Amino acid sequence: MSMSLAKPTVDQRAAEQLLREAISIAQDDSREIPATEWDIEIRTIIQGKHLTFRYILVTALLGKATNPNINALSLQAGADVKGAYDARSLCHGVVVPLERQLLSSSLGGSNEPFLNKPARFPMISPSNAVRAGRDRELLLILHKVLSEGETSEQAFNSLCTAMRYAIARQTARTELFPQLSESADSHLKIIEFVDAFVTRSIEGQVAAIVSGTILSTYFDQFEGFEVTVHPVNQSGASSNEVADVDIKKNGKIFVAVEVKDKQFSEQDVDHAAFKASQYGLKSITFVIGVNGTCIGSSLEQVAKTVLITRSVNVIFVDLVSFVRSVIALCPEFPFATFFAKLQYYAISARVRDEMFEHIERVFQSVQVPPNPPSNTTLERTE
């Protein structure tokens, strides 16, 4: 069969109108969305822990609702299948900006989700390489939904359903945490929380979020400072990023903090120092999480070598000591402020869903309010 047929395209302006309409319908609780035979599957994917599958599902449903001639399983226009289209452009051009603008980043807040591995295949297929277990189950569910829907009307109703579950997911997340009253033991309460919190790594995200949160509270005491925590392990570091946590003073880089919560080598330290030197910094703070270890050389030797080669002072410090030291320099450090910042940086650094579950578990273990609100626990709907 010849595949030289003209490829269908999705008009992004029309798609944007449809997505806006779907979100508007989903936000109106009085509107009944016609049930589809894939409602349970859609909920499973949207409320599941795999960010990329959420974007693939929403993009495919939007594409099909806009142009019924597309093949909803295709991810790339070059896929060897009738109806293949450029899903990545639709996702990054329409879904990503509207999700941020209208949905409080409730699909995950990713800038370029189609750069992630599950979206790099030509099309969604049960044979695509994903991790065994839950990821494989989600792939099969996604394949079922996208291969069975045939009409643009089915796709639009499914899209509305997906948007309603996305909104529910965000609401559940924001209701996860109770309003905190102030107490006298705030410094020690933060230390107790951090000690329990940092035992898990979650791909290095825990240590980075804690470091940024503590530093942000410290620098809030002074004028003109801004603390940014960059997404951990993102593909292709952004051009204006120096380290995992960047502190700017009046818009200019002031201090850079690299955070490692796994094995690292002299090469990793050298790379961090090199980036710091490019921005004119004479030093970089290197925070080592509880799971972090330097392989191959002693920290003293690494620091000496890097100073000679890069003219940058590397200050190594372990995470828990670092947190305690910074807290000690803050005469006022309310637990509620710390906790609100922790959530802010978790969202802005686009952490995995399990981070929010970890925050909730640790919070419950160290802080039991006298009359806990009924909505402090996230309902498990899976």
SVG drawing of the C-alpha trace seen along z (x, -y; Angstrom):
<svg xmlns="http://www.w3.org/2000/svg" viewBox="-26 -45 72 51">
<polyline fill="none" stroke="black" stroke-width="0.4" points="0.0,0.0 1.4,-3.4 1.9,-5.8 2.3,-8.8 -1.2,-10.0 -1.4,-13.6 -1.0,-13.7 -3.9,-15.2 -3.1,-18.3 -4.7,-19.8 -5.6,-23.5 -4.1,-24.8 -6.5,-27.8 -9.5,-25.5 -8.0,-23.1 -7.4,-25.9 -11.1,-26.9 -12.2,-23.3 -9.9,-22.9 -11.1,-26.1 -14.7,-24.9 -13.9,-21.5 -12.2,-23.1 -15.2,-25.5 -17.7,-22.6 -15.5,-20.6 -15.3,-23.6 -19.1,-24.0 -20.3,-21.4 -23.9,-21.9 -23.0,-20.7 -23.5,-17.0 -20.8,-15.5 -22.2,-12.6 -20.7,-9.4 -18.3,-7.5 -17.3,-3.8 -13.8,-4.9 -14.5,-7.1 -12.8,-4.7 -9.8,-4.4 -9.5,-8.1 -9.7,-8.7 -7.0,-6.0 -4.6,-7.8 -5.3,-11.4 -5.0,-10.5 -2.2,-8.0 1.4,-8.8 2.7,-9.0 2.9,-12.6 3.7,-11.9 0.7,-9.6 -1.6,-12.4 -0.3,-14.7 -0.4,-12.1 -4.1,-11.2 -5.3,-14.8 -3.4,-15.8 -4.8,-12.8 -8.3,-13.4 -8.0,-17.1 -6.5,-16.2 -9.3,-13.7 -12.0,-16.2 -10.5,-18.8 -9.9,-16.6 -11.6,-13.1 -9.2,-12.0 -6.2,-11.8 -5.0,-8.6 -5.2,-9.2 -2.5,-6.6 0.1,-8.5 2.7,-10.6 4.7,-11.7 3.7,-12.8 6.3,-10.3 4.6,-7.3 3.9,-4.6 0.2,-4.6 -2.8,-6.3 -3.8,-9.4 -0.4,-10.1 0.0,-13.7 2.3,-15.9 1.1,-15.4 4.1,-17.1 3.3,-20.4 -0.3,-20.3 0.7,-19.4 3.5,-22.0 1.6,-24.7 -1.9,-24.3 -2.2,-21.9 0.9,-23.2 0.1,-26.9 -3.7,-26.4 -2.9,-24.0 -0.8,-26.6 -3.3,-29.4 -6.6,-27.7 -5.8,-24.5 -3.2,-25.5 -0.8,-23.1 -2.9,-20.2 -1.6,-17.7 1.9,-18.2 3.1,-21.6 5.7,-20.2 7.1,-22.6 7.8,-20.0 6.2,-16.7 6.7,-15.1 10.5,-15.2 10.0,-12.5 10.8,-8.9 7.2,-7.5 6.3,-10.2 9.4,-9.6 7.9,-6.6 6.2,-7.0 2.9,-5.9 1.4,-4.4 1.8,-0.7 1.6,2.1 5.1,3.0 6.6,-0.4 9.4,0.0 8.2,-1.2 8.9,-0.1 7.2,3.1 4.3,3.0 2.1,-0.1 3.7,-2.0 3.0,1.0 -0.6,1.2 -1.1,-2.5 0.3,-2.1 -2.2,0.6 -5.1,-1.4 -4.0,-4.4 -3.7,-2.3 -7.3,-0.9 -8.8,-4.4 -7.1,-5.9 -7.7,-2.9 -11.4,-2.5 -12.7,-6.1 -13.8,-6.8 -15.7,-10.0 -14.9,-13.6 -17.9,-13.7 -16.6,-10.8 -13.2,-12.4 -14.7,-15.7 -16.8,-14.1 -13.7,-12.1 -11.7,-15.3 -14.3,-17.0 -14.2,-14.0 -10.4,-14.1 -10.5,-17.8 -12.9,-17.2 -10.6,-14.6 -7.6,-16.9 -9.5,-19.6 -10.4,-17.1 -6.8,-16.0 -5.6,-19.6 -8.4,-20.3 -7.5,-17.2 -3.8,-18.2 -4.6,-21.7 -6.9,-20.4 -4.2,-18.0 -2.7,-20.4 -4.6,-21.9 -4.3,-25.5 -1.5,-25.7 -1.7,-27.7 1.5,-29.2 3.2,-27.5 6.3,-28.4 8.2,-25.3 8.4,-26.2 12.2,-25.9 12.3,-22.5 9.2,-21.4 10.9,-22.2 14.0,-20.2 11.8,-17.3 9.9,-17.4 13.1,-17.7 14.8,-14.8 11.9,-12.5 11.4,-14.0 15.0,-13.7 15.2,-9.9 13.7,-9.5 15.3,-10.8 12.5,-10.6 15.2,-11.0 17.0,-13.8 13.9,-16.0 13.4,-15.9 16.9,-17.3 16.6,-20.0 13.1,-21.2 14.2,-21.2 17.4,-23.2 15.5,-25.8 12.7,-26.1 15.2,-26.8 17.2,-29.2 14.1,-31.1 12.9,-31.6 16.4,-32.8 16.8,-35.3 13.2,-36.6 14.8,-38.5 16.6,-40.8 15.5,-43.0 16.0,-42.1 16.7,-38.3 15.0,-35.7 15.4,-31.9 14.7,-29.5 14.6,-25.7 15.1,-24.2 13.4,-20.9 15.7,-18.0 16.9,-15.8 15.3,-17.8 16.4,-17.1 18.7,-19.9 19.3,-22.3 17.9,-25.8 20.5,-28.3 19.9,-30.7 20.3,-28.0 23.5,-27.8 22.8,-25.1 19.9,-23.2 19.1,-26.2 20.0,-29.7 19.8,-32.8 19.7,-36.1 20.2,-39.6 18.5,-42.3 18.2,-40.0 21.9,-39.0 23.2,-35.6 24.5,-35.8 24.9,-32.3 24.6,-28.9 23.7,-25.7 24.2,-22.3 22.3,-19.4 23.2,-15.7 21.3,-12.9 22.9,-10.0 26.4,-8.8 28.4,-11.5 32.0,-11.9 34.6,-14.5 33.4,-15.1 29.9,-16.1 31.5,-18.6 33.8,-19.9 30.8,-20.5 28.9,-22.4 32.0,-24.5 32.5,-25.2 28.9,-26.5 29.5,-28.7 32.7,-30.1 30.9,-31.0 28.7,-33.3 31.6,-34.9 31.1,-33.1 34.1,-32.3 32.4,-29.6 29.6,-27.1 27.8,-25.4 27.5,-21.6 24.8,-20.1 25.0,-16.4 21.7,-14.6 21.5,-11.6 21.8,-9.2 24.7,-11.1 28.3,-9.9 31.3,-11.0 32.9,-8.1 36.6,-7.9 38.1,-10.7 37.8,-12.4 35.8,-15.6 38.9,-17.5 40.9,-16.2 38.0,-17.0 37.8,-20.6 41.5,-21.1 41.6,-19.8 38.5,-21.9 40.0,-25.0 43.2,-24.5 41.4,-23.8 38.4,-26.1 39.4,-28.8 36.1,-28.0 35.9,-27.2 33.5,-24.2 32.0,-24.1 30.6,-20.7 28.0,-20.5 25.6,-17.7 21.9,-18.5 20.7,-18.1 23.5,-20.2 22.9,-22.8 19.2,-23.0 20.0,-23.4 22.6,-26.1 20.3,-28.2 17.4,-27.8 19.7,-29.0 20.3,-32.2 16.6,-33.0 15.2,-34.5 11.6,-34.0 10.9,-30.9 7.2,-29.9 6.4,-26.3 3.5,-27.5 5.8,-29.7 8.2,-26.8 5.4,-24.4 3.8,-26.8 7.1,-27.4 7.8,-23.7 4.5,-23.2 5.3,-26.2 8.7,-24.8 7.4,-21.3 4.9,-22.6 7.2,-25.1 10.0,-22.5 7.4,-20.1 8.1,-17.2 6.6,-13.8 3.2,-13.1 4.7,-10.8 6.4,-13.8 3.1,-15.3 2.1,-11.9 5.5,-11.9 4.9,-15.4 1.5,-14.4 2.8,-11.3 5.6,-13.1 3.4,-16.0 0.9,-13.6 3.7,-11.9 5.1,-15.0 2.1,-17.4 -1.3,-16.2 -3.6,-19.2 -6.0,-19.2 -9.0,-19.1 -7.7,-18.0 -10.0,-19.3 -11.8,-16.5 -10.0,-17.3 -6.4,-16.8 -6.2,-13.4 -6.1,-13.0 -8.7,-10.5 -7.2,-7.6 -9.5,-7.2 -7.5,-4.7"/>
</svg>
